[in-house]
Amino acid sequence: MNKVNFPVNNYDAYHAHVYFDKETFTFAKALCEKAGELFQLQVGRAHQKLVGPHPRWSCQLLFTSSDFEQLIPWLKKNAMV
């Protein structure tokens, strides 16, 4: 059985990328906007193209260590896997 490593809160500031494609764009954009509202986060643009090293379209969330413990479980619960 494979054990999933849950992220550990070790730093002062973080960013996360929510990946999506054409079929999941609307859901991903709404998810990022909701995270921004709920946690008062800075939300980047939802890029509908490849940007930098990212293998899929993406949207960036910026957050701090004080947001970490609530945001990460919320993303896990609310994101499509």
C-alpha positions in Angstrom: 0.0 0.0 0.0 1.3 3.4 -1.0 1.4 6.0 1.8 0.5 9.6 0.8 2.7 12.2 2.3 0.7 15.2 3.5 2.4 18.6 3.2 4.1 19.9 6.4 4.0 23.6 7.4 7.7 24.5 7.5 7.9 27.9 5.9 6.6 31.5 6.3 5.1 31.8 2.8 3.8 29.5 0.1 2.3 29.3 -3.3 0.3 26.5 -4.8 -0.8 25.8 -8.4 -4.2 24.5 -9.2 -3.9 22.6 -12.5 -6.8 22.2 -15.0 -7.6 21.7 -18.6 -10.4 22.9 -21.0 -12.9 20.5 -19.4 -12.1 21.6 -15.8 -11.4 25.3 -16.3 -14.7 26.6 -14.9 -14.5 24.4 -11.8 -10.8 25.3 -11.2 -11.4 29.0 -11.6 -14.3 28.9 -9.2 -12.2 26.8 -6.7 -9.4 29.4 -6.8 -11.8 32.3 -6.4 -13.6 30.6 -3.5 -10.2 29.9 -1.8 -9.3 33.6 -2.3 -12.6 34.7 -0.7 -12.6 32.3 2.2 -8.9 32.7 3.2 -8.3 36.2 1.9 -5.6 34.9 -0.4 -4.0 36.5 -3.4 -5.2 34.6 -6.5 -3.3 34.7 -9.8 -4.8 34.5 -13.2 -6.3 31.3 -14.5 -3.9 30.7 -17.4 -5.5 28.9 -20.3 -2.1 28.1 -21.8 1.2 26.6 -20.6 3.2 29.0 -18.5 6.7 28.4 -17.3 7.6 24.9 -16.3 4.0 23.9 -15.6 2.7 20.9 -17.6 -0.9 22.1 -17.6 -3.0 25.2 -17.5 -2.8 26.7 -14.0 -3.8 29.2 -11.4 -1.6 30.3 -8.5 -2.6 30.8 -4.9 -0.3 32.7 -2.6 -0.6 32.0 1.2 1.2 32.1 4.4 2.0 29.6 7.2 -1.0 31.0 9.1 -3.3 29.9 6.2 -1.7 26.6 5.7 -3.4 24.4 8.3 -6.9 25.4 7.0 -6.2 25.9 3.3 -4.5 22.6 2.5 -7.3 20.4 4.0 -9.9 22.6 2.3 -8.2 22.2 -1.1 -7.9 18.5 -0.6 -11.6 18.2 0.3 -12.9 20.6 -2.5 -10.6 19.8 -5.4 -11.4 17.2 -8.0 -8.9 14.4 -7.9 
